[in-house]
Amino acid sequence: MSKAYKTIVVDKNDGITTVRFNRPEKKNAMNPTMHREMYEVLSDLEVDDETQVLIITGNGDAFNAGQDLKEYFYELRDKRREEHEIRRISHAWRHQKLYYFPRPTIAMVNGWCFGGAFSVVGAADIAIAADEAIFGLSEINFGNLPGGIVTKVVADLMLPRQAIYYALTGAQFDGRKSAEIGFTTMSVPRARLEATVLEIARTLKAKDAHALKATKDAFKAVDIRRMSHEESWYWLKARIEQLTGEQKGGWMEKGIGKFMQGTYRPGKEAMPKDKP
């Protein structure tokens, strides 16, 4: 991707695309320019065949410090049209673009993660934090509540008592705690963070792309947790039929077929991909 951005950096390497927040002097806080650029880059990447897995992280010692209090809030307080536009774009790229991104997404939380950045972590399919990363819902400290969809994100992902404790107190917690309370998938020492995330990305890249998308749909395209067992059964049956058509019978003929031939073991590895 040859475009030059002011607040993000994009890197592509062998099917894995990494987007880095790049305002390290501001702890990668999200200003209007970053929101516009994130919306643009995700719009490009969602139709980019080279992007098989997407990683979101930050440059410097921060993942993302949330909204830029000066540029996002204070300077827009009397600019109603611009404020409305940026609020819309801010929500659109994090929830609509990132949450529903058509390929697997990983949040690599390398450092400070505050406020609005929780919605970025929550939108990713997988979130890996450094043990040393620091999280916090600091809105209460300046007389606000976690807005946008941050409160919904923490209510959906965190243990309930932990979610309201951190929202009410503004207390900080580290990467280990983030995994313990369900906000992230796991935490590892910062020295091993990038290697761990890349290993997961390569594992995902080896899977069938249609099956990955169908699996994401089962979790994100519908609220399957609130469906009845019967509704879930019928929805998943229909989605598998759609998947079978998209693959032209691939999971049955190739996936199970290659297992029957002794080519691979599904319990331990992905089915071998056909050579182009």
VENPE-V149596 format. One record per pair of residues at least 12 apart in sequence whose ideal C-beta (glycine too) atoms are under 8 Angstrom apart, sorted by the first residue. I is the first residue (numbers start at 1). GAP is how many residues later the second one is. Records with the same first field share a line. If there is no record, write none. Layout:
I = GAP  GAP
//
This chain:
1 = 40  43  44  47
3 = 38  41
5 = 17  32  36
6 = 27  31
7 = 14  15  16  24  26  27  30
8 = 12  13  14  26  29  30  33
9 = 13  50
10 = 31
12 = 38  39
15 = 35  36  37  38  190
16 = 36  37  39  182  185  186  189
17 = 28  31  33  34  36  37  38
18 = 36  37  38  39
19 = 19  22  23  26  35  36  37  38
20 = 37  38  39
21 = 13  35  36  37  38  41  42  43
22 = 36  37
24 = 34  35  36  37  38
25 = 35
26 = 39  42
27 = 33  34  35  37  38  85  87
28 = 30  31  32  34  35  36  37  84
29 = 35  36  37  38  39  40  43
30 = 34  36  37  38  42  60  86  87
31 = 37  40  41
32 = 39  40  44  50  54
35 = 51  54  55  58
36 = 50  53
38 = 55  56  59
39 = 50  53  54  58
42 = 51  55  56  59
43 = 54
45 = 56
46 = 51  55  56
51 = 52
52 = 51  52  152  153  157
53 = 50  51  52  53  148  151  152
54 = 47  49  50  51  52
55 = 50  51  52  53  142  146
56 = 42  49  50  51  52  64  68
57 = 50  51  52  53  140
58 = 52  53
60 = 51
61 = 49  50  51
62 = 48  49  50  51
63 = 44  45  46  47  48  49  50  54  58  70
64 = 48  49  50  52  53  56
65 = 47  48  49  50  52
66 = 48  49  50  51  52  72
67 = 23  48  49
69 = 73
72 = 14  18
90 = 26  58
91 = 57  58
94 = 22  25  26  29  54  55
95 = 24  28  54
98 = 22  25  26
99 = 24  121
100 = 120  121
102 = 111  114
103 = 106  109  110
104 = 21  22  97  100  108  112
105 = 18  19  20  21
106 = 18  19  20  21  22  91  94  95
107 = 13  14  16  17  19  20  21  77
108 = 20  85  86  89
109 = 12  18  19  20  21  24  26  66  69  75
110 = 20  23  80  83
111 = 19  21  22  23
112 = 21  22
113 = 16  20  21  22  23
114 = 21  22  23  24
115 = 21  22  23  24  31  35
116 = 32  34
118 = 17  19  28  32  35  36  65
119 = 29  30  31  34
121 = 32  62  63
122 = 27  31  32  34  35  61
123 = 30
125 = 91
126 = 59  74
127 = 51  56  57  58
128 = 56  57  58  59  60  65  68  69  72
129 = 46  49  50  55  57  58  59  64
130 = 45  57  58  59  60  63
131 = 43  44  45  56  57  58  59
132 = 42  43  57  58
133 = 41  42  45  54  57
134 = 38  39  40
135 = 31  37  38  39  40  42  43  48
136 = 30  34  35  36  37
137 = 13  17  29  30  33
138 = 32
139 = 28  31
140 = 27  28  29  30
141 = 29
145 = 22
146 = 21
151 = 16
154 = 12  13  29
157 = 25  26
158 = 23  24  25
159 = 22  23
162 = 19  20
163 = 18
174 = 13
175 = 12
203 = 67
206 = 64  67
207 = 63
208 = 39  42  43  47  62  63  65
210 = 33  36  37  40
211 = 32  36  40
214 = 25  26  28  29
217 = 22
218 = 17  18  21
222 = 13
254 = 17  20
255 = 16
258 = 13  14
259 = 12
//
